[in-house]
Amino acid sequence: MGRRGLDVVLISAESLTRQNPDTPMVVHAQAYITKHSKPVQLQPTSADPVGDVNPKWDYPLSFILHCFSGGSTSHEYLIIDLISTIPDEGLQVIGTSQIPLESFLASAGKGETAAVNYSCPVSTGGCLNFSYNCTGDYRSTAARIGKKAALVLVDVTLQSTIGVGISHLFGE
């Protein structure tokens, strides 16, 4: 099993449907990778307090993809949730986009880096804009830096993934 990096910049959302006609929306996004239908590597953006139905973030996120032979990610997805802070009600998911990771890897080719802007519809109407960049093929990491260093790299990855999950549960 190899590993590749996926760098995503959540740029903006456009023309979202307002949830409450009398109140402007304060929207942030959270992105994560699904693995066996469970969210991993959850990463939130900061909220745009003035964007209303057209929030802007320009927020960079980085993920590690675990690829099987041939570059397959075994039906995993990048999920991007749009979340609005609603006065007196708290947080509400107002839209979700689900993008197959295979589409990112197919455009990157073998060992090449690809960066494009991509728009996809969200469930509340509107459009989500982001760019992505698939970085190197990490299959040869152990050979380049030695097995011990590769194990430390994997351990750090697992710790940071677990830490993000735990901090999300406690609202930190």
N, C-alpha and C positions, 0 to 999 in steps of 0.2 A: 504494500500500500504506500503510495506517495502522498506528498502534501504540496499544496500550492497556496499562495496568498491571494486574497481577494480584497482589494482596496476599493471602497465605495465612498463617494461624496454625495450625501443627500443635499440636493441643491434647493428645491422648492416644491410646493404643490400649488396648483392653479385651479380656480373656479370650483372650489369645494362647495357643497350644499350646506348652508348655515343651519345649525341644529335648532337654534332659538332665534326667531326673527328680531327680537328686541335686544339681544346681547351680542357684542362682537366676540369672535372666537379667538382663543389663545391656544395655538396648536403646536405640539411637538411630535416627533416621530420616534419610534423605536424599531430597530432592525435586529433580526436574528436569523440563524441558520436552523433548519429543522433537521434532526437526526432521529430516524425511527419515529417520526411524528412528534418528537419532543423538542422544545426550543433550547438551543445551546448558543453560547456566545452572544447573549442579549446585550445590545448597546443602544442607549437612548441619546437623543439630541437635546439641546436646550430648547425651551419654548420661544416662539416668536410672538412677543406681546402686542405687536402692531400690525402683523400681517393679515389678521382676520381670515378671509376665505382664500387668500393668496400668501400663505406663510413662506418665508425664506429662511434657510438654515446655513447652507454652505458648510456642512458639518462632515468632517472626515471620519470614516469607520474602517477598521481592518479586521478581516476574518481569516482563519486558516481552514482550508478545505482538505479533507482527507479523501484522496482519490484512489480508486482501485485500478488494476491494470487497464490500460487503454485510456486512462484519464476520467473514467466514469465516477460520478459522485453518488451513484446508487439512489436515484430519485429523491435527492435532497433539494430544498428550496431556500431561497432568500425571501424572508417574509418582512414586509415593512408595514407597520401599523401606524396610522395617524390617530393621535389622541388629543382630545380637546378638554381643557379645563373649564368646567361649567359651574358658575357660581351656585352655591347651596346644594350642588349635586356631586361635585368632585370630578374625577377623570372619567371620560367616556371614549371608547374606541369608535371613531367616526368613519374609518375606512381602512381597508387592508389590501395590499398588493402581494401576490405570490408569484415569484419568478423562479423557474427551474434553473438550478446551478449549471446544468448541462449547457444551457444557452450561453453562459459566460465562457465556459471552457472551450466550447466549439469555436467561438470567435477569436480566442486567444491563440489557437494553434499550438504546435509543440515548441516550447521554449520561447515563444514570442510574447510580447506584451501588447495588449490591445486596450485602447481607451476610447469610449464613445459616450455620447449622451443618449439616454434611453428614456422614453416616456411610456408610461403604462397607465391604463385607467384604474381608478380606485373605486371601491364599491359605493361610495357616496357621491359619485359623479366627480368630475374634475380630472386632473392629471398629476402624476407624480414624476418629477424630473430628478434624475441622478446620473452620475457618471460612474464608470467602474474601470478597474485596471486589474487584470489577472497577472500576477507576478510569478516568477520562476517555478520550475519543477523541482521540488525538494526531495526527489527520490534518491539523489546521490549525496544527501547531507552527511550521513554516517561515514561514507567513504572519504569525504573531504575533511571532516573535522574530528574523526575518530568516534568510536561507539560510545565512549563515556560521555563526551560532550553532547552527542545526539540524545542520549537518555536524559541529560539535564535539560536540554531544550524542550523535550516532550513533557517533562515534569513541570517546568515553568508554564507551559501552555495549559496543562490541566489545572494548575493552581489558579491561573488568571481566569479561566473559564468558570471554575467553581466559585471564586471570589465575586465575579460579576453576578452570578446567579444568586448567591447569598445576599449581597448588598441590595439586589432588586427586591427580594422577599421582605426585607426590613425597611424599604423605602429610603435607603441612603443614597 
